[in-house]
Structure formats: structure tokens, C-alpha cells
Amino acid sequence: MFKDGETEPGQRSPQVLAYLGDAVYELYIRTKLVEHHSFPVQQLHQKAVKYVQAAAQAQIVHSWEPFLTQEEKDVVRRGRNIKGGVPRGGDTLDYRYSTGFEALLGHLYLSGQGPRLKELLGMIQPAGEQQEE
């Protein structure tokens, strides 16, 4: 994406990694939807929300579990264990795992592991939306 070189993600808090990972994931989903659909922006947004909500992210990180390295699992765990509020009406466990998911994406991005980031994100396949139409 836009990052040159490597930054030591271990120097960053899990909150910062999740903050950055959220942006990385949002850009990935929006890009994939635009590549595969020619809907008006409002419809693209509605479809993107299905992927970026906490429950969907938690489900994704659970599906990745068998494919993650120990280091990646540790990043997810650190992100999952962040103390803080959960949005009203949200499921606490989903929210915690979604934060771990985002922390992992931020970690991979900051550490310059683009191919690994792309590999994991490629397992999501938001273009599969076509099957619903």
C-alpha cells in the first residue's frame, strides 16, 4: 500500500495497532467491493458494513486461527485483551476479537509484511457478494 520500509510494531501499543489495522481493513474491503461492483456509493457502504462490523471481524479471525503463526496469535491475544468500553448493543467477545483482528492487521502492515497481510486478507473474499445478487 503506501508504506515504505519497516517500522517495529512491537514498539506500538495494541490500541495503536488496532487503530491502524482498522484503516487497512476498511481500505481493503472498499477496494474489493469497488473492483467487483458498480453500485451507488450508498449500496457499497451497506455492503462494506457487513465486513467491518465486530461480529464479522471476530468470525474472520477465528477462521484464520489454524493458519496464524505463534507471533500472530500473540498479537491477536494482546489486541483482544485491551481493556476498554464496548459499543452499546455490541457483543463483548466479538468486540474483543475484532480488536485483536485489527491489531494483527496493523502489526503486519507496520512490520512490512505485505505479502502475509495480502495472503490473510485474500482469504476473506468480499467479492463473494456477487453470489447474493
The 8 nearest C-alpha neighbors of each residue, nearest first, counted from 0:
[[1, 2, 113, 3, 108, 23, 26, 27],
 [2, 0, 3, 108, 4, 23, 113, 111],
 [1, 3, 0, 4, 111, 109, 108, 5],
 [4, 2, 1, 5, 111, 0, 6, 109],
 [5, 3, 111, 2, 6, 110, 109, 112],
 [4, 6, 111, 110, 109, 7, 3, 2],
 [5, 7, 109, 110, 8, 4, 111, 10],
 [6, 8, 9, 10, 110, 5, 109, 11],
 [9, 7, 10, 11, 106, 109, 110, 6],
 [10, 8, 11, 7, 12, 106, 6, 13],
 [9, 11, 8, 7, 12, 6, 13, 16],
 [12, 10, 8, 9, 15, 13, 16, 7],
 [11, 13, 15, 14, 16, 10, 9, 8],
 [12, 14, 16, 78, 15, 102, 17, 77],
 [15, 13, 17, 12, 16, 18, 78, 102],
 [16, 14, 18, 12, 17, 13, 11, 19],
 [15, 17, 105, 102, 13, 19, 18, 14],
 [102, 18, 16, 101, 20, 14, 15, 19],
 [19, 17, 15, 21, 16, 20, 14, 22],
 [18, 20, 105, 16, 22, 21, 17, 15],
 [105, 21, 19, 101, 104, 17, 23, 22],
 [20, 22, 24, 101, 18, 19, 23, 17],
 [21, 23, 25, 19, 20, 24, 26, 18],
 [24, 22, 20, 26, 21, 25, 27, 19],
 [25, 23, 27, 21, 26, 22, 20, 28],
 [24, 26, 22, 28, 27, 23, 21, 29],
 [25, 27, 29, 23, 24, 28, 30, 22],
 [26, 28, 24, 30, 25, 29, 31, 23],
 [29, 27, 31, 25, 30, 26, 32, 24],
 [28, 30, 32, 26, 31, 27, 25, 33],
 [29, 31, 27, 33, 28, 32, 26, 34],
 [32, 30, 34, 28, 33, 29, 27, 35],
 [31, 33, 29, 35, 34, 30, 36, 28],
 [34, 32, 30, 36, 35, 31, 29, 37],
 [35, 33, 31, 32, 36, 30, 37, 126],
 [36, 34, 32, 33, 126, 31, 37, 129],
 [37, 35, 33, 38, 32, 34, 43, 129],
 [36, 38, 33, 39, 35, 34, 43, 32],
 [39, 37, 36, 42, 43, 40, 41, 33],
 [38, 40, 42, 41, 43, 37, 44, 36],
 [39, 41, 43, 42, 44, 38, 45, 37],
 [42, 40, 44, 43, 39, 45, 38, 46],
 [43, 41, 45, 44, 40, 39, 38, 46],
 [44, 42, 40, 46, 41, 45, 38, 47],
 [43, 45, 47, 41, 42, 46, 40, 48],
 [46, 44, 42, 48, 43, 47, 41, 49],
 [45, 47, 43, 44, 48, 49, 42, 50],
 [48, 46, 44, 49, 50, 45, 43, 28],
 [47, 49, 51, 45, 50, 46, 52, 44],
 [50, 48, 47, 46, 51, 52, 55, 45],
 [51, 49, 48, 47, 55, 52, 56, 28],
 [50, 52, 48, 49, 47, 56, 53, 55],
 [53, 51, 55, 54, 50, 48, 49, 56],
 [52, 54, 56, 97, 94, 55, 93, 57],
 [55, 53, 57, 93, 56, 52, 58, 94],
 [56, 54, 58, 57, 53, 50, 52, 59],
 [55, 57, 97, 59, 53, 58, 54, 60],
 [58, 56, 97, 96, 54, 60, 93, 59],
 [57, 59, 55, 61, 56, 60, 54, 62],
 [60, 58, 56, 62, 61, 57, 55, 63],
 [59, 61, 63, 57, 62, 58, 100, 56],
 [62, 60, 58, 64, 63, 59, 57, 96],
 [61, 63, 59, 60, 64, 58, 65, 66],
 [64, 62, 60, 66, 61, 65, 67, 59],
 [63, 65, 61, 67, 66, 62, 60, 72],
 [66, 64, 63, 67, 62, 61, 68, 72],
 [67, 65, 63, 64, 68, 62, 119, 71],
 [68, 66, 64, 71, 65, 72, 63, 69],
 [67, 69, 71, 70, 72, 66, 65, 73],
 [68, 70, 72, 71, 73, 67, 74, 66],
 [71, 69, 73, 68, 72, 74, 67, 75],
 [70, 72, 74, 68, 73, 69, 67, 75],
 [73, 71, 69, 75, 74, 70, 67, 76],
 [72, 74, 76, 70, 71, 75, 77, 69],
 [73, 75, 71, 77, 76, 72, 103, 78],
 [76, 74, 99, 72, 78, 73, 77, 103],
 [75, 77, 79, 73, 74, 78, 80, 72],
 [78, 76, 74, 80, 79, 75, 73, 13],
 [79, 77, 99, 13, 75, 76, 80, 102],
 [78, 80, 99, 95, 76, 96, 77, 98],
 [79, 81, 77, 78, 76, 82, 95, 99],
 [82, 80, 78, 79, 83, 77, 13, 14],
 [83, 81, 80, 84, 79, 95, 78, 85],
 [84, 82, 81, 85, 80, 95, 86, 14],
 [83, 85, 86, 82, 87, 91, 94, 81],
 [84, 86, 91, 87, 89, 94, 83, 90],
 [87, 85, 89, 88, 84, 94, 90, 91],
 [88, 86, 89, 85, 90, 84, 91, 94],
 [87, 89, 86, 90, 85, 91, 94, 53],
 [90, 88, 86, 87, 91, 85, 94, 93],
 [89, 91, 93, 92, 94, 88, 85, 54],
 [92, 90, 94, 93, 85, 95, 89, 86],
 [91, 93, 95, 94, 90, 96, 57, 97],
 [94, 92, 54, 96, 57, 90, 95, 91],
 [93, 95, 97, 91, 53, 92, 96, 90],
 [96, 94, 79, 92, 98, 97, 93, 91],
 [97, 95, 99, 57, 79, 93, 98, 94],
 [96, 98, 57, 100, 56, 94, 53, 99],
 [97, 99, 101, 95, 96, 100, 78, 79],
 [98, 100, 78, 75, 79, 96, 102, 97],
 [101, 99, 97, 103, 98, 102, 60, 75],
 [100, 102, 20, 17, 98, 104, 21, 103],
 [17, 103, 101, 16, 99, 105, 104, 78],
 [104, 102, 106, 100, 101, 105, 75, 74],
 [103, 105, 20, 101, 107, 106, 102, 108],
 [20, 106, 104, 16, 102, 19, 108, 103],
 [105, 107, 103, 109, 104, 108, 8, 16],
 [108, 106, 112, 104, 110, 105, 109, 116],
 [107, 109, 105, 111, 106, 110, 112, 104],
 [110, 108, 106, 6, 111, 107, 8, 105],
 [109, 111, 5, 107, 6, 108, 112, 8],
 [110, 112, 5, 108, 109, 113, 4, 107],
 [113, 111, 107, 115, 110, 114, 108, 116],
 [112, 114, 116, 115, 111, 117, 108, 107],
 [113, 115, 117, 116, 112, 118, 111, 119],
 [116, 114, 118, 117, 113, 112, 119, 107],
 [117, 115, 113, 119, 118, 114, 107, 120],
 [116, 118, 114, 120, 115, 119, 121, 113],
 [119, 117, 115, 121, 116, 120, 114, 122],
 [120, 118, 121, 116, 122, 117, 115, 123],
 [119, 121, 117, 122, 123, 118, 116, 124],
 [122, 120, 118, 119, 123, 117, 124, 116],
 [121, 123, 120, 119, 124, 118, 63, 117],
 [124, 122, 121, 120, 125, 59, 119, 126],
 [123, 125, 126, 127, 122, 121, 120, 31],
 [126, 124, 127, 128, 123, 31, 32, 28],
 [125, 127, 128, 124, 35, 32, 129, 31],
 [128, 126, 125, 129, 124, 130, 131, 123],
 [129, 127, 126, 130, 131, 125, 132, 46],
 [128, 130, 127, 131, 132, 126, 35, 36],
 [129, 131, 128, 132, 127, 126, 125, 124],
 [132, 130, 129, 128, 127, 126, 46, 125],
 [131, 129, 130, 128, 127, 36, 126, 46]]
